[in-house]
């Protein structure tokens, strides 16, 4: 009797294990493998320092670049910031890079990070319209470093508050057309947003005509839609590298994000991210160029970029 019971239990456990493996294999086939195959097709040309410096020749470029954070959370590697950048031109026009999250989304995202990274409690600071008030009406351009939900969800609050009537959202080809399971929700938010979408091309310096002195540079690597933004302000180039790395130290030391993250959680092209870290570190070593990592709060605070002020 005991032997029969043990055999039944063993059979049940074997069936459960087989079911778990089947579900994992299904997820691998449906989500992870296609995302890995897709991102390995995205290798746009990377401009050199001299090509980027052509932005410095603009006589009517932005006069300021500032940052704010919609939420922050302590992790073992430092405090993660969900940052937004606002560039201002002399006539008052604003270009916004990324949108952060509202309070509810930030708390939900933070709870996930608490589980995955032993993080502390998330602190929320309000949406972009909460923080800049009526100035939101001067936002005439918007772009995203990539379309993960922690960078895109705040666009709902931006549209609800009312940017300029002629506001445009600028993207490259890959961001406009390629999604994976981790970017599909963000892409849907963009598609339903209040901004006119403008596709600027596939590689190199993509320059939005209404905003001289700035450029979008498609990257790939982290996601197929990953894009860097370059702003020339007072003779200095600021490069917003998004999530190519999560910390500035990882960029300078050429540290990857680990097998589990890059292979299973967020499928990355690790050969490309290695190339991008080396390229970004080379650019950052130039006296007139600074690379800014989106999520590194400590590095943001010491970057030389001012926090938001009206």
KEBA-235954 format. One record per atom (N, C-alpha, C, O): residue in one letter; x, y, z. Coordinates in pm, whole numbers, plus 50000, padded with zeros to 5 digits. Layout:
% residues N
aXYZ;...
This chain:
% residues 310
x500834987850000;x500005000050000;x500865012650000;x500615022149925;x501875012550087;x502775024150095;x503505026049964;x503665037149914;x503965014349907;x504695015249779;x503795020949670;x504245029149590;x502535016749665;x501595021749565;x501365036649580;x501355044149482;x501195041149705;x501005055449731;x502205063549685;x502055074149624;x503415058349714;x504625065549673;x504735066149521;x505155076249465;x504365055149455;x504415055149309;x503425065249249;x503745072049152;x502235066049309;x501245075649262;x501745089949282;x501625098249193;x502315092649401;x502855105949429;x503985109449331;x504085120749281;x504835099449305;x505935101849211;x505405104749072;x505935113249001;x504355097649033;x503755099848901;x503135113848893;x503285120748792;x502455117849001;x501845131149004;x502925141948995;x502785151648920;x504005140249072;x505095150049068;x505735150548929;x506105161248881;x505875138948867;x506455138648733;x505565145848633;x506045153048545;x504255143948647;x503325150748558;x503355165848580;x503315173548484;x503435170048707;x503515184448737;x504795190348677;x504765201048616;x505915183248696;x507185188048641;x507125188848489;x507615198348428;x506505178648427;x506385178748281;x505535190548234;x505825196748132;x504465193448311;x503605204848276;x504365217948287;x504265226548200;x505145219448395;x505935231548414;x506935233248300;x507105244148246;x507605222248264;x508585222848155;x507905226048023;x508465233347940;x506695220648003;x505985223447878;x505595238147869;x505705244347764;x505125243747983;x504755257947986;x505985266547960;x505935276247884;x507115262948025;x508355270548005;x508815269747861;x509245279647803;x508715257747802;x509115256047663;x508205264147570;x508665269847472;x506915264447604;x505985272347524;x506295287147531;x506275294147429;x506595291947652;x506965306147667;x508235309147591;x508365319747529;x509185299747597;x510445301647524;x510185302647374;x510755311247307;x509335293947324;x509065293747180;x508275305747134;x508515311047026;x507315310047216;x506395320647174;x506955334547198;x506735343547116;x507685336447307;x508115349847346;x509625352247335;x510055361847271;x510405343647396;x511825346547412;x512605344647282;x513365353347241;x512405333247217;x513165330547094;x512875340846985;x513815346146926;x511595343846955;x511335354046852;x511935367546885;x512425374546796;x511905371347014;x512495384247053;x513995384347029;x514555394246983;x514665373047061;x516105372247037;x516415372646887;x517365379346845;x515635365746808;x515865365846664;x515655379846606;x516405384346520;x514615386546654;x514315399946602;x515425409846634;x515885416946545;x515855410246759;x516805420746798;x518155418946729;x518905428546714;x518455406846688;x519715404546619;x519705409146474;x520715408346405;x518565413946428;x518495419846294;x518695434846296;x518745441246190;x518815440846415;x518885455346427;x520295459546465;x520695458646582;x521065464146366;x522445468646388;x522695481546310;x523515481646218;x522005492346345;x522215504846270;x523625510246288;x524295507546387;x524045517846191;x525375524046193;x525485533646310;x524555541146339;x526635533446377;x526875542346490;x527775554046447;x528865551746395;x527345566346468;x528165577846428;x529355579746521;x529305576046638;x530395585246468;x531565588446548;x531415601846618;x530435608946598;x532405605146700;x532355617546778;x532285629846688;x531545639146718;x533055630046580;x533055641846492;x531715643646424;x531255654946407;x531065632646385;x529745633846325;x528735639246426;x527905647646393;x528815634446548;x527915639546652;x528165654346678;x527235661846708;x529415658446668;x529745672546696;x529165682146592;x529155694246615;x528695677146480;x528045686146385;x526825692846447;x526415703646403;x526245686646549;x525105692746618;x525515705546690;x524695714446711;x526785706346729;x527265718146801;x527325730446712;x527425741646762;x527265728546580;x527355739946488;x526025747446476;x525985758346420;x524975741746527;x523675748446518;x523695761346597;x524145761746712;x523205772046534;x523165785146602;x521845787546674;x521695797546745;x520895778446655;x519595780346719;x519135767646788;x517955763846782;x520105760846854;x519795748446924;x519225751047062;x518915762447097;x519075740547142;x518485742047276;x519375750147368;x520605749847358;x518735757447458;x519485765447555;x519625758447689;x520405762747773;x518865747647710;x518945740647838;x518445726347821;x517615723447735;x518965717347905;x518495703647915;x518405700348064;x519385701548137;x517215696248107;x516985693548249;x516345679848267;x515865673948170;x516355674848389;x515785661748416;x514895662248539;x515035670848626;x513975652848541;x513155650648660;x512925635748672;x513205628348577;x512435631148783;x512155617048800;x510745615248853;x510325621948947;x509995606048792;x508615603648834;x508545593648949;x507535593049019;x509595585848969;x509655576249079;x511095571949099;x511915573149008;x511415567049219;x512755562049248;x512635550749350;x511695550249429;x513635541749347;x513575530049434;x514985525149464;x515785523449372;x515315523049592;x516645517749625;x516765502949589;x515895494949624;x517855499449520;x518185485749487;x519595482749539;x520285491749587;x520005470349530;x521335467049581;x522445473649501;x523545475449552;x522165477449375;x523195483949293;x523125499149299;x523885505849229;x522225504649381;x522025519149388;x520565522549366;x519735513649350;x520265535149366;x518865539449351;x518505540749204;x519165547849128;x517445533649165;x516965534349028;x516005546049015;x515095547649096;x516205554248913;x515335565748886;x514565563148757;x515125557948661;x513305566848756;x512515566448633;x512465580748581;x511575588548614;x513465583848499;x513765597748465;x513115602048335;x512815594048247;x512915615248327;x512385622048209;x513295633948183;x513775640348276;x513535637048055;x514405648148019;x513625658347938;x512805654747854;x513865670947965;x513195681947895;x514225691647842;x514965697747919;x514285693047709;x515165702647645;x514345715047608;x513215713947562;x514935726747629;x514215739347603;x514965747747501;x516175749647511;x514225752647402;x514765761747300;x514495776247342;x513625778647425;x515235785947285;x515095799947328;x513675805447317;x513315814447393;x512875800247224;x511505805347213;x510525798447309;x509325800847302;x511045789847398;x510205783347498;x509735769447462;x509185762547547;x509945765047337;x509535751547298;x510275741147380;x511455742847413;x509565730147413;x510165719247489;x510125706347407;x509165703647335;x511185698547421;x511215684947368;x511395675747487;x512325677447566;x510505665947500;x510525656647612;x511055643047567;x510665637847463;x511965637347646;x512465623847621;x511995614747734;x512335616947851;x511215604547699;x510605595147790;x509515601947873;x509415614147877;x508695593647939;x507525599248009;x507325593648149;x506425598148220;x508155584148191;x508005578748325;x506675571748346;x506085566548252;x506225571748472;x504985564748508;x504175573048606;x504705581748675;x502865570148612;x502055576148717;x502235568048846;x502915557748846;x501635572648954;x501855566649087;x501485551849089;x502255543649139;x500325548349036;x499855534549043;x500775525248966;x501135514449015;x501175529248846;x502065520848766;x503435519748832;x504055509148830;x503925530848889;x505245530648953;x505255521249072;x506235514049094;x504175521049150;x504095512049266;x504065497549219;x504765489049275;x503275494649116;x503205480949064;x504565476549009;x504995465249032;x505235485548936;x506555482448881;x507555480448994;x508405471548987;x507445488749098;x508355487549211;x508185474649288;x509155468949338;x506945469949299;x506695457249368;x507365445749294;x507885436549356;x507355446349161;x508045436149082;x509545436549106;x510185426049120;x510115448649111;x511555449849136;x511925445349277;x513015439949298;x511025447549374;x511285442649510;x511485427649510;x512355422449581;x510685420649431;x510775406149424;x512025401949347;x512765393049391;x512265408349233;x513355404149144;x514725408449194;x515695401249175;x514815420249259;x516115425949291;x516275429549438;x517195436949474;x515405424449522;x515465427549665;x515465442549689;x516205447649774;x514645449649614;x514595464149624;x513785468849743;x512995461349801;x513975481549779;x513185487749883;x511895493449826;x511565491249709;x511185500649911;x509915506549869;x510145517649768;x511115525149777;x509225518649672;x509335528949569;x508775542149621;x507765542349692;x509425553149585;x508925566649615;x508415572749485;x509105571949383;x507255578849487;x506685584949366;x506655600149382;x506465605249492;x506835607149270;x506945621749272;x505945628649181;x505975640849167;x505065620949120;x504065626849030;x504465625548885;x505635623648852;x503475626648798;x503715626048654;x504425638648606;x504625648048683;x504795638748480;x505435650648423;x504515662848436;x504975673248481;x503225662048399;x502345673748418;x502215677848564;x502105689748594;x502215668148656;x502165671548798;x503345680348836;x503205689548917;x504505677648778;x505735684448820;x506005697348744;x506615706548799;x505555698348619;x505885710448543;x504665719348521;x504795730348467;x503485714648562;x502295723148558;x501925727848419;x501955720148323;x501565740648409;x501085746248283;x502155746148175;x501835747848057;x503415744248213;x504505743648114;x504315732048017;x504935731847910;x503475722348052;x503235711047963;x502725715747826;x502935708947726;x502065727247822;x501525732447696;x502635736547600;x502375738847482;x503885737647649;x505005741247563;x505735729047506;x506675730547428;x505295716847543;x505895704847488;x505405703047345;x504225700447321;x506325704447250;x505975703147108;x506635691047043;x506325687546929;x507545684747115;x508195672747063;x508375662447173;x508535665947290;x508345649747134;x508475638847230;x509205627347162;x509015624947043;x510025620247238;x510695608447188;x510945598747302;x510905602547419;x511205586247268;x511425575947368;x512735568647343;x513055565147229;x513505566447452;x514725558647440;x514415544147404;x515225537447341;x513255539247445;x512695526347404;x511295525547462;x510855534647532;x510585514647432;x509155514347462;x508765505247578;x507625500647582;x509665502447670;x509255495347792;x508285504047871;x508325516347863;x507415497747947;x506315504748011;x506775515248111;x506085525248131;x507935513248176;x508395523048275;x508885535948209;x509125545848277;x509045535748077;x509415547848003;x508235554247931;x508275566047895;x507175546547909;x506095551147821;x504765553847889;x503975561847839;x504475547448002;x503125547948058;x502695562248091;x501505565448083;x503635570848128;x503295584648162;x502775592948047;x502325604248069;x502815587747924;x502305595547811;x500805597947825;x500285607747771;x500105589147895;x498665591247916;x498415604047995;x497495611547962;x499205606448097;x499055618648177;x499445630948095;x498815641448107;x500495629648013;x500915640847928;x499785644847834;x499465656747822;x499185635147768;x498105638147674;x496885643647746;x496215652647695;x496585638447863;x495435643347939;x495615657847981;x494645665247990;x496865661848007;x497125675548051;x497165685447936;x496935697347956;x497445680647814;x497385689347698;x498695695747658;x498965707147695;x499535688347580;x500725694747521;x500285704147409;x499095706247390;x501235709747336;x500895718747225;x500055711347121;x500205699347101;x499165718847056;x498265712646957;x499025706146842;x498555696246785;x500175711646808;x500935706246694;x502085697146740;x503065695246668;x501975691546861;x503045683246916;x503255670746832;x502295664546785;x504525666946815;x504885655546732;x505755645746810;x506525649746897;x505605632946779;x506395622346840;x507335616846733;x506885612246628;x508635617346760;x509645613646661;x510235599846693;x510575596946807;x510355591546588;x510875578046603;x511735574446481;x511645580746376;x512565564246499;x513225558046386;x512425546146336;x511425542346397;x512865540246226;x512135529146164;x511885517646261;x510755512946273;x512935513246332;x512795501546419;x511805504046531;x510985495446563;x511875515746590;x510945518746700;x509505519846649;x508565516246720;x509345524646527;x508005526246471;x507395513046427;x506175512246413;x508215502746406;x507665490646343;x507925477546416;x507215467846392;x508925476946505;x509295464246568;x508915464146716;x509255473246790;x508195453746757;x507855452046898;x508165437646940;x508315428746857;x508265435747071;x508375422347128;x507425421747248;x506775431847278;x507315410647318;x506365409947430;x506585420447538;x505645424247607;x507835425247553;x508105435247658;x507845449547613;x507745458547696;x507735451847482;x507515465447433;x506145467447370;x505785478647332;x505385456547357;x504105457347287;x503115466747356;x502415474347290;x503065466247489;x502145474947562;x502525489547545;x501665498047522;x503815492647555;x504265506347535;x503995511247394;x503615522747376;x504195502647295;x503925506447156;x502455509547136;x502115518747061;x501565502047203;x500125504747192;x499775518147254;x498925525347201;x500415521647364;x500195534847425;x500595546047329;x499895556047316;x501735544147262;x502215554147168;x501245555547051;x500955566647006;x500755544247003;x499845544546888;x498555552046919;x497965558246830;x498105551547045;x496855557947084;x497045572047140;x496075578347181;x498275576947143;x498575589647208;x498165601447121;x497785599847005;x498255613347180;x497775625647115;x498795632047022;x498505642446964;x499965626147007;x501025631946926;x500975626646782;x500685614846760;x501245635346686;x501445630846549;x502765623546542;x503785628846588;x502785611546486;x503995603546480;x504775606446352;x504215606146242;x506075609146368;x506955612246256;x508085601946255;x508825600646352;x508215594746143;x509275584946126;x510445591546053;x510285596545942;x511625591646117;x512765599046063;x513765590645984;x514615596345916;x513685577345991;x514635569345915;x515205558045997;x514705554846104;x516275551945946;x516745539346004;x518045540146082;x518255532046172;x518955549646051;x520245549546120;x520935563046108;x520545571746030;x521995564546189;x522755576946188;x522075587746269;x521265584746357;x522415600246241;x521825611646311;x520485615146245;x520465620146133;x519395612446314;x518065615746264;x517655628946330;x517445629546451;x517535639346249;x517355652846303;x515945657946276;x515575659946161;x515155660046381;x513815665846363;x513925680546324;x514485688446399;x513415684146209;x513555697746156;x513115708646255;x513795718846264;x512025706946328;x511615717746419;x512535719646539;x512385729246614;x513495710346558;x514325710846679;x515805710146642;x516415699646657;x516385721046594;x517805721146558;x518675718846682;x518295722046794;x519835713046658;x520765710746769;x520495698046846;x521035696146955;x519675689146792;x519425676246856;x519295665546750;x519105668446632;x519425652846793;x519275641646700;x518865629146775;x519135627646894;x518205620146703;x517925606646748;x518925597446679;x519215599146561;x519435587646753;x520375577946696;x519885563846731;x520025559646845;x519305556446635;x518865542646663;x520055533946705;x521145535146650;x519825525246806;x520915517346863;x520705502346854;x521655495146822;x519515497446883;x519335483046904;x520015478947033;x520265487247120;x520295465947046;x521015460847162;x520125457247278;x519905445447304;x519595467147348;x518715464647463;x517335460247417;x516805450247465;x516765467747325;x515545464047254;x515735467847108;x516625475747075;x514905462247022;x514985466046881;x514725480946864;x515245487146770;x513915486746954;x513525500746941;x514425510347018;x514125522347023;x515505505547078;x516365514247159;x516945525647075;x517435523546964;x516885537747131;x517275549947060;x518005559247156;x517565561147269;x519105564947112;x519815575047190;x519385588947143;x519095590947025;x519355598347235;x519055612247202;x520275620847234;x520865619647341;x520645629347138;x521795638247154;x521325652747152;x520555656647065;x521785660547249;x521445674747258;x522725682847271;x523575679847355;x522845693047188;x523985702147194;x523575714647271;x522735722447224;x524155716647389;x523795727847476;x525065735147518;x525925729347585;x525195747647480;x526335755947521;x527685749247493;x528565749047579;x527825743747372;x529095738047333;x529375724147389;x530485719047375;x528385718047452;x528575704747510;x527505695347457;x526355699347440;x527885682847430;x526955672747383;x526525663747498;x527355658147569;x525215662447515;x524645653547615;x523985641947541;x523105644147457;x524405629747572;x523895617947505;x523065609847603;x523595604747703;x521775608547576;x520855601147663;x520785586847611;x520145584247509;x521425577647682;x521635564147631;x520545554347672;x520625542647635;x519545558747746;x518455549847783;x518925538647873;x519635540947970;x518535526147839;x518835514547924;x519885505347863;x519885493347891;x520765510747780;x521855502347730;x522625496547849;x523045485047845;x522795504547954;x523215499548085;x522265505348189;x521595515248163;x522215499048305;x521365504148412;x522095513748504;x521475521248579;x523435513348499;x524245522548579;x525375528248493;x525795522148395;x525845539748533;x526975545848462;x528245537548483;x529055536148391;x528425532048601;x529605523948628;x529665511848536;x530735508348487;x528515505548512;x528495493948421;x528885498148280;x529515490348209;x528535510248240;x528915515148107;x530435517048100;x531075512348006;x530995523748199;x532435526748195;x533275514248214;x534385513348159;x532775504348290;x533525492048316;x533155480848219;x533665469748230;x532255483748125;x531815473948026;x531255461248093;x531675450148061;x530325463148186;x529705452048257;x528355448848195;x527545457848171;x528115436048169;x526805432248116;x525785430948229;x526115432948345;x524545427648194;x523465426848293;x523235412848345;x522335410648427;x524015403348300;x523885389648348;x523025381148258;x522175386148184;x523255367848265;x522585358548175;x521075358648192;x520345359148093;x520585358148315;x519135357048338;x518425369148281;x517395367848214;x518955381148308;x518315393348258;x518315393648106;x517265394948044;x519485392348047;x519625394547903;x519125383047817;x518815384947699;x519025371147875;x518575359647797;x517105356547818;x516425352447724;x516595358447942;x515245354047974;x514285365448005;x513155365547955;x514715375248086;x513795385748129;x513585396248021;x512455399347985;x514665401647970;x514615411747864;x515585407247755;x516775410447762;x515115400047655;x516035394947552;x516855406047487;x516315414947422;x518175405447506;x519085415347450;x520045408547353;x520295396547361;x520575416447261;x521665412047175;x522955415847248;x523415427147237;x523525406347322;x524635409647410;x525905413447334;x526725421047386;x526085408147213;x527245412647136;x527085427347098;x528065434847095;x525865431447068;x525605445347035;x525715454347159;x526285465247150;x525205449947273;x525305458347393;x526765460047434;x527145470547485;x527595449747412;x529025451247438;x529615461947346;x530375470447391;x529275461347219;x529735471347123;x529255485347163;x530015495047154;x528015486347207;x527465499347244;x528135504947370;x528395516947377;x528415496347468;x529095501247588;x530475506747553;x530875517247602;x531195499647467;x532525504347428;x532435517447352;x533245526447374;x531475518647262;x531275530847184;x530885542547274;x531415553547259;x529965540147366;x529515550847456;x530645555147550;x530805567047577;x531415545647600;x532535549247688;x533565557547612;x534125566947668;x533815554147486;x534735562047403;x534215576347388;x534985585847398;x532925577847363;x532345591247348;x532405598847480;x532745610747482;x532085592147589;x532075598747719;x533455603647761;x533575613047841;x534505597247708;x535865601447741;x536245614747677;x537265620647714;x535455619547581;x535715632447517;x535345643947613;x534355642947685;x536125654447612;x535885665447706;x534535672347685;x533965677747779;x534045672247561;x532825679647532;x531595670547515;x530585674747459;x531695658047563;x530585648647550;x530365641547683;x531315637047746;x529105640647724;x528755633147845;x527615623547813;x526605627647756;x527795610847850;x526735600847834;x525935600147964;x526505599048072;x524615600647951;x523725600448067;x522915587548063;x522255584447964;x522965579948173;x522225567348186;x520885570048254;x520845576448359;x519815565448193;x518475569348238;x518175566048383;x517615574348454;x518555554048430;x518055549148559;x518995551748676;x518625548748790;x520175557248654;x521165558748762;x520985572248830;x521475582448783;x520265572248944;x519935584849011;x521175591949062;x521295604149047;x522095584549124;x523305590949177;x524125597449065;x524625608549080;x524245590448952;x525005596048840;x524285607948779;x524925617548736;x522965607448773;x522195618848723;x522465631148808;x522685642048755;x522445629348939;x522585640549031;x523955647149021;x524105658949055;x524965639548975;x526325645148965;x526765647148821;x527945649748795;x525845645948726;x526195646548584;x526535660648536;x527205662348434;x526055670648608;x526175684448559;x524895689448496;x524755701448473;x523965680348467;x522645684548419;x521805689248537;x521775682548640;x521135700648524;x520295705248635;x518975697548641;x518455692948539;x518435696248762;x517095691048778;x516085701348727;x516425713048705;x514845697048708;x513845705648649;x513615718248733;x513515717748855;x513525729348664;x513025741848721;x512355749448608;x512755748248492;x511335757048640;x510555764048536;x511435773748460;x510955780548369;
